[in-house]
Amino acid sequence: MYSHFHVFHFRWREGGVTSSEAQALSCYAYTQHTVYHCEAIEKNERKLIKKRIKMNKGWLSKSPLAKLTTHIGHSSMASIFKVQLFFFLLIIFFIIQPTQQQQQHPLDPLTPSELNLVQTILTHAYPNSNYNLTFQYVGLDDPDKPTLLSWLSNHSTTKIPQRRAFIIARINHQTHELIVDFSNHSIISNQIYQGHGFPLLTFDEQKAANALTLAHAPFIASVSKRGLKINEVVCGSFTVGWYGETRNNKRVVKVMCFYLDGTVNMFMRPLEGVTVTVDLEEMKIIGFWDRLTVPMPKAEGTDYRESEQKPPFLLPLKKITVEQPDGPSFKIDGHGVRWANWDFHLSFDMRAGPIISLASIYDLEKQKFRPVLYKGFVSELFVPYMDLDEEWYYRTFFDAGEYGFGLCAVSLEPMRDCPENAVFMDAYVVGQNGKPVKMSQIFCIFERHAGDIMWRHTETAIPRTIVREVRPEVSLVVRMVSTVGNYDYIIDWEFKQSGSIIATVGLTGLLEVRGSKYTHKDQIEEEVYGTLLAQNTIGVNHDHFLIYHLDLDVDGNSNSFVKSNLKTTQVPDHGSPRKSYWRVVSETAKTESDAKIKLGSKATELLVVNPNKMTKMGNHVGYRLIPKSGVGSLLSDDDYSQTRAAFTKYNVWVTPYNKSEKWAGGLYVDQSRGDDTLATWSQRNREIENKDIVVWYTLGFHHAPYQEDFPLMPTLSSGFELRPANFFESNPVLKVKPPQDVMRLNCSILKVA
């Protein structure tokens, strides 16, 4: 079969078929099924191919291909293979008319056809009859950065980087790392991972573990013993962490369950004290423990659905609308976005969620786009709970590395999640069987015009003159929401015309609460690790840490990290009536250890500068990192959970660019041991001055719950800003024009004669 691909790819490159058709046909070649039944061919592709078959039926008997297939028919091939080969060649050479190939950007997420091709290639290599194959992660294998930058700088003379997929699969209970090359439709790398930790959980195996629990006789007996109905119980699979074990543990989850019966807010009604342990490889229950019984919290007052709310209500607001009669000011070309003076690429990854790449800003004075951010995304989320009870101590979750931040993305609701002027984009992930799954309306992109002011000044000091100039703030927002279990994370990337990029995370959703015997705070005489929010309901103390991978390329990819400390200085020799002032003392980090920063210890300006570029005034061009959170971990260094999440020890890290250093908690986080993290990479203390560097910023929340968080918490937000620092020669939005007013008829002046 592989010999056919060489002919096929030649025809593809010559423009004989579209990329979607090519991938569909490659599936046909691998599966050796008729083109009508190939699962890799999407509905519109099947229709197109059928149409072309119908249009070209008359070519068959007269074509040179008929002679070729006759010759093949006299060979030793099996008859069924001859027929399949005949139709395969027929489609390639005669049915598919030359069309203009739509070239994909090297950073585009994998298409459904590419995902289908990956699934076909792996299932062909590891058929189900002999192998237990599950797909844990499939994503774009990032092209080498120098190659991509070379192609971006000169499309005409540089070959486009080849698209490849990186796959993590479990094959017969072993973790495989595979790379599939789409140019030759083959597996070019297949490594078995022998280290500690396991890949992402899939939805299918979590559902299977939960179903096992609900059918387990001892569990059903425990539910009955509490006077509860088994058909009102729902369960969730929780990762178990690592607590110093030296042996290689099994790939397991602990299943914890909750109760409905009058509410959809299951997390407010935990089935406390019952734990079921499931082996995911064997898919069987290996442990059951009913340790204690506490009262089930009431359902009353926990349902958050609009339809279930009872009077009294807050007074409603009057109508609010966002109008853009001429449409949005941004343009989307594939996954490229251009708005105002910004140009960037938006991608999706089932682990990271949104990925912002190649963000550059147009410099009006220099009359060109200048690079700012090569790539930015959420690398990991660490959520440790502070309860030490048997059912709680292991709840130290890594939401990206264990559950998939992108995998848990949810469809956005127009007019509620996003304003009416938003444009939506879909995304694709793969199921456990490797087949693509469409996720509708995962991103929304919209212009925000919320009454903020970009800049203004009123001058009243000039006699007989008042000068007033105001420019309203209009920004572009890219949004995704990921619901990981009980929490909803709202992830925004906001672009401002002034050159700032603002990343914001909003936390909302449901607390994870512990059932308790207490009904009033005065009854509590022991450590309960949280706050009594309602009767029999403890909101457990916990943290949220999100670490962002920020590969800044400030006006080029050779950058340095500068710490500018604001230092109090005493005035010597009574030279001024003042006794002190502060000045800026800048220090360029030479190595990784110089750039580890715990925020809050001193007043510090953090900059990434290009030491090879200066303004006309002699200042190095740069960008500032302005944190909105200085929260760090309070766990001890020898705590096993902290060892695994050692990236939370500092708010800021800087490393030299390395394609393999992508996930701050390691590639395999489930039951990891902290031996492949940002903290371990940085122990090499590599040089970072005037290098291609990556800034890692950790923002955090210490969440001691309050009653206002019950039964559902209002959004709590934090983030950071990347802001120009001597990047421009002067204010880049001095000449910005405000958006045109929408003309409205003032109905108050109308009169009836």
C-alpha positions, 0 to 999 in steps of 0.5 A: 500500500505505501507505494500508492502514497508516493504517486498520491502525494505527487498528485496532491502537491501538484494541485490535483486534490484538495487537502481534505480530499487527500486525507479522506482518500488516504483513509480509504487507502489504509482501511481498504474499504470503498470510498463511501464507507471511509469514516475519515471522509466528512459529509461534504467530502463524501458528497463532492467525491460522489458527484465527481464519480457520477460526472466521470462515469464515461471515462472509465472504459476509454481511459488509459487507467483501464489498461493499467488496471487490466495489467494489474489484474493479470498480476498475483494480487487478490481480486478484491485488492485489484478492485480497491486499487482500481477505484483508488487510482481512478479517483486520484488521476481522473475523478478529482479535477485539479483544484487550488489547494488551501494551504494550512498555517503550520500552527493551525490545530489539527483538522477533523480529517487529520485527526481521522487520519491519525486514528486510521494510521494507529488503528492500522498499526495496532488493530483491536484484535491484537492490541488494547489501544486508547488515545489519551492526547492528540495535538499538533506537534509544534514545528521547530521555531527557527524553521517556522520563523524562517518560513514566516520571514520569506514564504516564497523561498522557504518551504512550509514546515511539515504538519505532524501530530503528537499522540500519547496513547495507551497500548497494552497498558504502556504509554506510547509517544508517537509522531505522525507525519502527514506528508508521508502518512506514517508513524515516524517516531514511536517511543515507550515512556518508562518514567513516572506518571500517566497521561490525561484521563479520557471521558470514556474511562471516567464514565466507565469507572463511575458506572462500575461504582453505581453497579457495585453491590457494597456501594448500593448497600451503603446508599440504601443504609443512608436512606438514599435512592441509588437512581439519584446518585451521580459520581465523579472520578478523582485522581489520587496523586503521589505520596512518597510511594517507591513502587510503580502504582497502578493507574487508578482513580478514586470515585466519589459520589453525590446526591441529586433528589431535588437539585442539580447542584450535586456538589452541594450534596456529597455522599461523604465517607464512601470511597471506591477505588477503580483500576482504569487498566483492568476497569475493575473495582479494587477498593471500597471503603465506607468509613463514616456517615454524616447527614446529607446536606439539604437540597433546598436553596442549592439549585441555581437554575433560573427556572427554579428561583422563587420570589423575591427577585432583584429589580431587573435592569433595562435593556442593554445592547451592543450594536455594530451595524457595519459588522466587526472591525476584526477579520478572521482568516482561518485561525488568523485574526487581524484587528486594529493594529494587532495580528495574531494566530488563535489555536486550540489544544485539548490540554492547554485550551486557547493558544495565542501565537505570533502576536505582532503589532503595527508600528505607525511610525515604522510602518511595519508589524513588530513581533511581541508574543511568539506563543502564550497559553495556560501551561498548568493549573494546580488546585490543592485542597487543605482537608486532611481527612481520608476522603480529601487529602489526595485532592490536589488536582492538576486540571490541565495535565490530568483532566485536559483544560481544553478537553473540558471546554464548554460551548459558549452561550450567545448573549450571556457568555459573550455579547451579541457582537461576538463571533464564535469558533468551533474546536475539535478533540478526540475521543478515547477511540481516536475519532474527532469530536466537534466542540461547538462555539468554544471560542468567542471573539468580540470587541469590548466597548464598555465605557472605559477610557483609553486616554483623556485630558482636560486642560483648564489652565490656559486663559479663556480656553478649555481643551478636552480630548477623550478617546474611548477604550475599545479592545478585542477579547478572545474567550474560552470557558473550561468547566473542570468538575465543579469549577468554571474557568473563564479565560480571556486574552484581551488586546488593546490598541495601546499595545497591551495584552491582558490575560484574565482568568475568572473563577466561578461555578461550584465549591467542593464541599464536605458533608458535616454533622455541624449546623452552626459554627458554635458547635465546632471544636475541631479543625474542619479545614474550612467554613460552615456555609450552610447546615451540614456543609463545609466549604473546604479551603483550597488554592488555584494556581495557573501558570502561563507559558509566555514565549515573548519575542520582543521585536525579535527573539533575542531578549533579556529579562530585566528586574528594575527594583525601586530602591529608597534612597536617602538624600545626602548632605541636606541637599534638599528639604526632602529626606528621601526619594526612590530610584530605579536600579535595574539588573539583567538576569544572567541565568535562570536562578537570577530570574526566579521571583516571589512577588511582594517582597519588594517593589519591582518592575519586570521587563523583557527587553531586546538588548539589540534594539534601541529607541531614538532616545537610547532605551532598549525596546521592551515589554513589562509584565504587570502582575495582578496577583502575587499569591504563592504556595503556602505548602512546605517544600517537602509536601509531596503535592508541592514537589509535584507543583514546585512551579508555584514556589515562585511567581516568575521564572525565565528559561531559555526556549526549549520546544520540549519544555511546554508543560510546567508540571511535566508531560505526565502529571497523573501520579507524577513525582516532580521529576519533570517540572519547570523547577527541575528544568531550571536547576540547570541554571542555563544562560538567559541573557540575550537569548530566546527566552520564555517567561513563566508567570504563576497567578494564584488565589487562596480561597477561604470560602464565604457564605456568598460562595454558596450555592454558587460563587460569583466570578473572582478574577485576576490576571496580568498585563503585558505592556509596552515599555519603550517599545514605541517612540511615543504614545502609539494611540495618540492618533487613534480615531474613536469608533463612529457613532451609531446614529439613533432617532431621538423619539422624545422630539416626536410629536403627534399633530 
